[in-house]
Amino acid sequence: MDLLEEYRRATLFFESGDPTGAARLLEPIVEAEPDNAAVRQLLARSYFQSAQLGRAEAQLRELVDRNPSDHYAHHVLGRTLERAGRAREALRHLRIAFAMYSDNDDYRVALRRVEGTVGR
């Protein structure tokens, strides 16, 4: 299997609105290359977009564990937890993401939304 070609195909699936198809292509790539953060991130996003929130959370926690300074992984983990109805847990990750990259309006909006849900 040509992993790079499969990754490119998965990216096309994801960008064309088929996150489930993308995830199917990405799963064996992550298995073959578990340290590849870009592949793992796209897999997590594919799971998030297809409402496979438990799977998205697992991939995002792995990314955060491997690189605690990955603000985007913290943000998407926070959004995943929020979407799963776990706003209190989401708040921590959204705060971390915003603290690392406060110029990002999406981070600010998500943080404010969750803060409004659980209180500051």
N, C-alpha and C positions, 0 to 999 in steps of 0.2 A: 504494500500500500504506500503510495506517495503521500506522506503526511501533509506536506505543504499544499499540494493540489486539493486534498480533502479539506484542509482549512479554508482555502479560497472558495471552494464549493459551499462550505458551511456558511461563510460570510455572505455569499450571494443569497442563500436560502434565508438567512436572518434579515438581510436588507430588503428582500422581496416580500417580507411578511410571513415567513414560515419558520417561526422559532422552534417548533417541534422537529421539523426536518433538519434544521441546523443542529439541534441537540443530538439527534441520532448520529450525525456525522462527527460531531465533536467528542462524544463519549469515548470512542476507541483512541482518539488522538490524546486525550488527557490521560488515558490509561497507559499509553506508550510513552508519553512525555509529561509526567506529573509535575515537573518543575517549570513548565512553560506557562507563565502567568497570563499571557495574552490569550492563549487557547482556553485556559480555565475561566478567565473573565468573560469571554464570549459565551462559553457554556453556561455560566451563571446568569448572564443576561438573557440567554435563550430560555432557560428555565423560568426566570422571572416573567418574561413576556408571555409564556405559555401557562402561567399560573401554577407551575410546579414549585411552589414556594419552599417546601422542605428541601428539595434538591438544590434550589438556588442558595438557600441559607448555608447548606453544607459546603458548597463550592466557595462562597464568599468568606465563610469563617476560615477556610483553608488559606485563602488569599491573605486575609488579615493576619492570621497566625504566622505566615511566612514573611509578610512585609507589613508590619504595623503602621508604617508611614504611607500606605496606599490609601490616599483620601477617597479615591473613587470607589474602592472596594468597601470602605466604611459607609459611604453614602448609599450605595446600592444595597448593602446589608441592612442599613437603617430603613430604607424604603421597603425592602422585603419583609422585615419584621412589622413595619407599620401596616402593610397590606395584609399580613397574617393576623392582624388584630392585637399585636403585641407592642403597642405604642411606647410603653415605659422602657422596654428593652431597646426599641428603635432610637429613642432619644439620645442615648449614650453615643451611638455610632454616628448619628447625624451631627451631634455637637463636635465630635472629633473631626469629621470631614470638614465642617464649616470652619473650625479653628485652623485647620491646615490650609484651607483655600477659601478665604472669606470673600473673595471677589466673585465667586460663582453664585449667580442669582438662583439657580435651581437648588443649590445647597441651602441658601437662605430661606427660600420659600418652604422647602420640606421641613427644615428645622422649626420655623415659626408655626407651621401647621400642626406639627406633633406637639410642640410646646403648648399650643392652644388646646390640644386634646387632653393632655395630662397635667397641665399646669407647669409652672416653672419650678 
